[in-house]
Amino acid sequence: MNSVLTIARNRCSRSVKSALWARRTKSLDALLPVLYLRGISTGDFQEALAALLGKDAPNLSPAVVSRLTTEWQLEYERWQKRDLSARRYVYVWADGVFLQARMEDHSECMLVLIGATPEGKKELIGFQVGVRESTQSWHELLVEAKTRGLKIAPEIAVGDGALGFWKALDEVFPATRHQRCWVHKTANILNKVAVSVQASMKKDLREVYLASNRASAEVAIDVFAEKYGAKYDKAVECLTKDRDAMLAFYEFPAEHWDHLRTTNPIESVFATVRHRTVRTKGSLSSTTAKLMVFKLLCAASKTWRRLKGTNQLPKVSAGVRFENGIEVIQVPENHAA
């Protein structure tokens, strides 16, 4: 018993929030993926859960776990084949998430696509194991969604600039606008400068993406380039080369800017299971990893919040123009005359 508790504590020590989240839900759908991806074997589940939940821990014998995973596999297969012809996603977020604990190949990760409906609800569109920088991997994921009926292109997609997603998006949904994630971009820029200047530079970058309008953001970029260009030219180039894709959110409702500036809808879900540095013993096959992530996402999706400013989404879907976050009112020509 002591050895099992030691294993559970060691492997879960980097995920206190995961444990608290699991304690609150007391759901097998949420608990099993977290424990499994943390490296705890199915034979140790009962003791590990007892450590987390005490006397309320459910029965998770190996036989129960085996039956559950079989049911999950069937559920996943049904979900993969679901019809998307009646679905419309105004916004999408894309990211490649590494689950380095128990993944067999470090080059592979989970490619995840989440969308926002015209009602403001966030939904998992699709995901698969693939290579984050591979256009082909993302192309397969997007084509699969389109083949199952997702015909209307999203208005804008949000993601990291290093993804192979962007070229694939242009091939499958060429009308969709690009918005680069400011969290990823900020990290990339700061990685190119000395630690001593990072705090100041981070503050100046906030002046860009928190500007009240695009013109002010453009000015802030120019100030940034002038301030750091002589000594940190690579950092400046990292920002300026993606200027348009970094500022695309200004052409959408201001209520949605917080949602469109980052890939947080994906990051926040996977924060509960990600190992960033430690690879535990016992590799997890890509098939099993995909199944466990699917169940984790299903459990997490029940608590996803709707987007702010849901009343604006039908307007975006209808093609209404926004400038600096404000709806552009079209005046009829005869009225103007």
Secondary structure, DSSP 8 states (H G I E B T S, - for coil): -HHHHHHHHHHHTT-HHHHHHHHHH--HHHHHHHHHHTT--GGGHHHHHHHHHGGG-----HHHHHHHHHHHHHHHHHHHT---TT---SEEEEEEE---TTBS-TTEEEEEEEEE-TTS-EEEEEEEEEETT-HHHHHHHHHHHHHTT--S--SEEEE-TT-THHHHHHHH-TT-EEEE-HHHHHHHHHTTS-HHHHHHHHHHHHHHHT-SSHHHHHHHHHHHHHHHTTT-HHHHHHHHTTHHHHSGGGGS-GGGHHHHS--HHHHHHHTTT--SS---SS-B-HHHHHHHHHHHHHHHHTT----S-GGGHHHHHTT--EETTEE-----HHHH-
